[in-house]
Amino acid sequence: MQAVEVHDYARKLLAQRGASAIAEAAQKAASLEEEGNAKDAADWRRIADAMKQMRGPHQS
């Protein structure tokens, strides 16, 4: 998956599911890793990272 696709998918997923989308993406990555699908797991980790960046830093 290319960087543009990762960013686009992350933006859409974050808009649809909110903050829980990050946890869902991380769970999906872990599940794919257990199944031996390292390539797709890496894509889902990139999507989760993109969502974290979109959300920005935590405010206190």
Stockholm file with secondary structure:
# STOCKHOLM 1.0

chainA/1-60         MQAVEVHDYARKLLAQRGASAIAEAAQKAASLEEEGNAKDAADWRRIADAMKQMRGPHQS
#=GR chainA/1-60 SS CCHHHHHHHHHHHHHHHTTHHHHHHHHHHHHHHHTTCHHHHHHHHHHHHHHHHHHCSCCC
#=GC SS_cons        CCHHHHHHHHHHHHHHHTTHHHHHHHHHHHHHHHTTCHHHHHHHHHHHHHHHHHHCSCCC
//
